[in-house]
Amino acid sequence: MHRLIRALLEAVVSAWGNAAHFSFPRKYSWRWKLEMLTNRYEPETTQLFKRMVKPGMVVIDIGAHIGYFTRFAARRVGRDGHVYAFEPDAENRELLIQNTKRYGNVSVSAAAVGAESGVVPFYHVEGSTGCHSTIAQENAARLEVEATTLDAFASSAGIGHVDVIKMDIEGGEWNALKGMANILRDVQHLIIEYNPSALERAGADPYSFLSALQDKGFSVTILSREKEIPLSDARNISAYLTSGSVNLHCKKS
């Protein structure tokens, strides 16, 4: 009976995904698919996007994965806005392109975003969909990909203003910040993953990373399930790292 119910659920969710033109990695269970189809994936960040992203905005999604937040933002910004999505992993990018091809306000780039433009190492973790990174790690195949700074990309694409940046690149956030100094002057919202162990692999001190965000004029809050918690009120940020990382909302003061 349990197998039959599971098979029925998988069939229903797969049909829903097809109807929504949303393709998923083979390893995804029906529960993971359902979270994305019902906008319950990373609920704290999803709700923040819902409150924050408005029609006409320009949004940049760095580490766009298969396009969940890209699609969500594209619907919110409408025809007068635009979403730029970066995904250097070929497998994820193929799904990202499929999942956003019906959105005329989305541009997809294969470049990794970092501190310099050029060719950089990229580490693909077999059997995973969300752990690939420009930061060296064990049990990963080393590839090479094109990289760009966000400032260089914005200049070449004629992007004069960005409202929101979402960034989740498994420790590469420190390097990416170095290459977006010009863009960050006007950005009002930055949603960024804080993963201390990944930052340390990148040679960055996690607490210096937090200080750097504040030095750039952002007030930083932790996105918890209950509410946004100001970093200054968090006695120990490690208490919120239930899965090794937590998303931060950085807002211009």
N, C-alpha and C positions, 0 to 999 in steps of 0.2 A: 504493500500500500504506500509506504514512504517513497519508494522508487517511482511509483506512478505519479504521485503528487509532485515530486521533484521534476519529473519529465514534463508534466503539464505546465508547471511554473516556468521552466526553461523555454518551452514552446511559446507560451504567452508573452514572456518578456522579449524573446527574439522577434516575434511578430511586431511587438510594440516598437522595438528598435528599428526594424525595417520601415515601419510606417513613419517614424520620426527621422529617417535618413541618418541614423546614428550607428556607426560601425564600431565594434569593440575588439580588443585583443582576444585571441582564442582562449587564453587562460582565465578570462573574466567569468566569474560565477553569475548566476541570475541575480543574486543580491547586489553585487557590484554594479551590474548594468542598471538595475532598478533604481539605485541611489542616484545615478546620473540622469536617468530618464525622468525622475520625479524631483530633480533639483535638490537632492538631499546629500549630495557629495560635499565633504568639507563644509558642513552647514553654517559654521560661523563665517567663513569667507564668502560663501554664497549669499548669505543675508546681507553682508557688508556690500557686496557688489550690487545687490538689489536696491539698497538705500543710496548708494554713492554714484553709480553709473547712470548718467542722464542722456537724453537725446542730444545729438550733435557733438558729443565728446570724442576725443581721440584716446584710445586705450592701447597700451603695449603689453603683450603677454609673452614674457620671456620664460622659456621652458613650457611651451604650450601643451606638451604631451599629445593626447588624441583630440583635444579641442573642446573639452567641457567648458572651461571659463571663456575661451574664445567665442564659442557659440552664444553663451549666456550674455557676454558683453555686446556681441553683434546685434542681438535682439534689442538690447537696452539703448544703444546709441542710435539706432535707426539709419535711415538713408543719408542723413546729413552728418553722421559720424563715421568713424573708421577704426578698425582694429588691426594692429600689426602683430602677427604671431611668429615667434621664433622657435624652431624645433630642429636641432641638428641630427637627432637619431632617425635613421632612414625608416625603420619600421613604424615608429610613432608618427613620423611625418606623413607617411602614406595614408594612415588613418585620419590624421588631422586634415589633410587635403580633401579626403572623401567627406568628412564630417562638416566641412565649411564651404564646399563648392556651390551650395545653393545660396550662400550669403555674398552678395555683391560688394559688401563693405568690409571684407576681410582680405588681407594680403598675407601670404605665408612665405617665410624666409627659411632657408636651410642652414643659415649661419648660426654659429654659436656666438653669444654675446660675451665679450670679455674686456680686458684692459687694453688690448692692441688688436689691430686688424692683421690678417694673414692666415697661415695654416697652423693649426694647433692640434695636439693630441686629444683624442676623445675616447672614453672608456665605456664600452658597451657591455652591460652585464647580462649574460645569457639567461633566459628564463624570467627576466624582470621586465617591467615596462616603465618604472618610474625612478630607477636608480642610476641611469646613465649620466655621465658627467665629463667635464673637461679635467676633473681632478682625479689623479691616479688612485686606484683602489684594487684590492685583491679580487681574484676570480673574474676579471673583466678582460675582454679582448681590446687591444689597443689599435685604434684607427686614427685617421687624420681627417679633419674637417676644416672648412673655411670658417674664419671668425671675423667679427667686426666689433667695433665699439658702437655703442648706441648713438653717441654724438656723430660719428662718421656716417652711420646709416641715416640718421635724421637729416643730415646735411645733403646727402646724395639723393634722398627721396623727397626733399623739399618740405619736410615736416617742421613747421615753425613753432608748434605748441603741442604739448602732451598733457592730458589731464590726469590720467591714471596709469601707473605701471604695476603689473603683477609679476613677481619673479620667484621662481622655484627651480633652481638649477644645481641642487645637491652639492653645495659648498663653493660653487663658482660665483656666488653673489658678491663676495669681496672684490674679485677682479672686475666683475661687471660694473660695480659702482665706480671704479676708477675711470672707466671709459664713458661715463655719462654726466660729467660735471656740468656741462652746458645745459643739457635737457633738464636736470634736476632743479635748476634755478626757478623754473615755473611750475613744475609738477606739484600738484596739491596732495595727491594720495599715492603712497607706495605700499603695496602689500607684498611682504617678503618672508620667505621661510627662514627661520632661525634654527639651524642644526649645528650645535657646537662641535660634534665629532667630525662632521664634514668640513666645517670651517678650519678646524685644526689640521685636517689632511691637506688643506689648501695653503697651510702655513700662516693662517690668520688667527689672531687671538680673539675668541668669541666676545669678550667684554670690550675690547677695543673696537670691534665691529659695531656693537651697540652704541658706543660713544660716538663713532663716526657718523651714524645716522642722526644722532642728536646735534652734532656739530654742523650738519648740513641744513639745520633749521627745522627738523622734524620733531614733533612730539610723538612718542612711541607708546603704543598700547599693545597688550597681549590679547589675542583673540581666543577667549575661553568660551566654553559652551554656555556659561551663564551671562557673561557680559564682557565688555572690553575693560581690561585692567591696566591702568597707567603703569608704565615700567617703574616709575618712582615709588609706586605703592606695593610693588612685588618684592617681598622680602627675599625671596629666593626663586629666580626664574626657572631653575631646574625642576621645581615642583610642578611646572606646567608642561614639562617635556614627557608626557605620558607615552609617546611613541618615538622618543628621541628627538623630536622637533616640534615646533609650534609656529604658527603664522603670526606675523606682527603687522599692525596697521600703523604706518608712519604718515602723519598728517602735518602739513605746514602750519607752524604756530602763528 
